[in-house]
Amino acid sequence: NFCVMAAPFEDWYKSLPIITRTYATGCVVTALAVYIDLVSPLDLYLNFGRVKRDFELWRLITNFFFFDYIGLNLIFHMFFLVRHSKLLEESSFRGKTGDYVYMLLVGAIMLIFINFGLYTVMTYYPEMGKVLPKLMFLAPSLAFMIVYVWGRRNPHISLNFWGLFTFTAPYLPWVILAFGMLLNQNPIFDLLGIFVGHIYYFLEDVYPRISGRRILATPTFMYFFLTL
């Protein structure tokens, strides 16, 4: 019976915290839309030329919702995104929906600025295009930021990699990075996620402890909109 089989999935889906559920749903819907040719990845990727020239502002957002075409790579990314976003949202961000959305927003803005910097360099120095990476979609980097922040905030949790070895949570991003490189995947997306995640972790968790100031305090208007 299809309804009986679907019930456990529905229960699991409803158990996901709101931001994790919303973001994951957006990513899956985007992948399905591409799969049925409702939209093309060429209409979604981050193209600063199109953003400036044709005012295609949606690209600043849609590039964070497409990981890959439907397949094992998408399943791999969605597994880590949902798992660690859920763990993070239910632990250090429990009851702090506005703070979690702000973390994702800060991470997304940092990634866009980094990408814009690369775009600017390649615009004025075309020969650098042979060296610098072209980052069309930043969803993998944002997801990796989530993994990194979760790992840093859970330093004593032990994890096991396929029974081969045990390590603590802060090393998880590096283990995934190394495993991806063994599969000949481009490490730039993971490295960007680690870099942005570390900046957020330092400014939000470390800097306030040593300075007494919190410079990444969530703006009040975000709490207002998220309670409407």
Secondary structure, DSSP 8 states (H G I E B T S, - for coil): -HHHHHHHHHHHHHHS-HHHHHHHHHHHHHHHHHHTTSS-GGGTS--HHHHHHH--TTHHHHTTS---SSSHHHHHHHHHHHHHHHHHHHTTTTT-HHHHHHHHHHHHHHHHHHHHHHHHHHHH-GGGGGTS------HHHHHHHHHHHHHHH-TT-EEEETTTEEEEGGGHHHHHHHHHHHTT--THHHHHHHHHHHHHHIIIIIHHHHHS--TT---HHHHHHHT-
